[in-house]
């Protein structure tokens, strides 16, 4: 898989799907599958059996499922909009992600 434009703890905007227009924080990125788990987005219902040994109650639990990375856009901290991300070299010589709208560095 090629390089991924989002990383863990990024704020992202959902472009398409049932949660279109929502924003959330990236909890986990699966680079090999091209998917990411976003907080509060793409909820599914997980059916669990009761297990008294592990102190687990049975029932239907809501859980976040992975969403494809092509449906996500990084939200810029400076301009507050979802934007495409490019790369540039900083003066100290390292590569950083840059917002295409305002040319602000997205990486912390």
N, C-alpha and C positions, 0 to 999 in steps of 0.2 A: 504494500500500500504506500502511496506517496505521503508526503508530509501533511499533517493535519493542522488546520488553521485555528483550532480551539484547544484550550488546555484546561486542566482542572482549576476550579475556583474562578473561571471567567464568568461574567454575566453575559447571557446569550438571549437572543430574540428568536422565537419560533416562526419560520416563514410559512409552513404549510402543515396540514393535518388537522386533527380534531382540536388541537390546542393552539391554533394559529393566532398570532398576536400576543401571546404570553411571553414574559421574560422570567428567567430563573438562573440559578447558579449551577454550574457544571459540577457534579459530584464525582463522576468517574468517566474516563475516556477509554474505549476499546479501539485501539489503533488498527488492529488486524481485521476487525469487522467493519470499521468505519462508522461506529456508533458511539453515542454518549448518553449518560444518564443525567437528566436535568431535574433539579429540585422543583416539585410541584407541577411537573409536566408529564403527560403520557401515562396516566394512572391505569393500572390493570387490577383485576381482582384475583388475589392469590388464595386458593382454597387450602387450608391447613387442617391436619388431623390433630386431635388432642394427644399430647404426650406428657403424662404426669411426671415421668422421670426427669425431663428437661424443663418442667414447669411451663409448658406451652399449652395455651387454650386453643381449642379448635375453632374454626369459623372461617369467614371470608374477610381477608385483610386487604386494604388498598396498598398498592406498591408501585413505585416508579419503574417503568420499563425503559430500555434503551431506545433512543430515537436516532435516525440517520443524520450524520453530520452535515449532509448537503441541505438539510432543512433548518439549519441553525446559522445565525449571524452574530458576531461579537458586538456587544454594546460598548461604545466608547465612553470612558469616564469623563472626558472633558466636554464633548459636545452632547452627550446623553442620547445619541441616536445609534441605531444599528447601522454598521458600516462594513464595507469590505476591508480586508486586512492585507497589507503588503509587508515586505521586509525591507529593512535598510540597515546599513552599518553605522553604529554609533561612533562618536569621536574616539572612544577608548578601544575600538576595534571589534566589538562583539555585535552579533546580529540581533535585531529586535523587531518585533511586530509593530506596524505603524497603521493608524487609522487613515483610510484614503480620503475621508472628508476634511479632517483638520490637521493632518500630518503630525498628530500627537502619538507618542510611544504608548502602546497598549500594555506592554509588559510592566509588571510592578518593579 
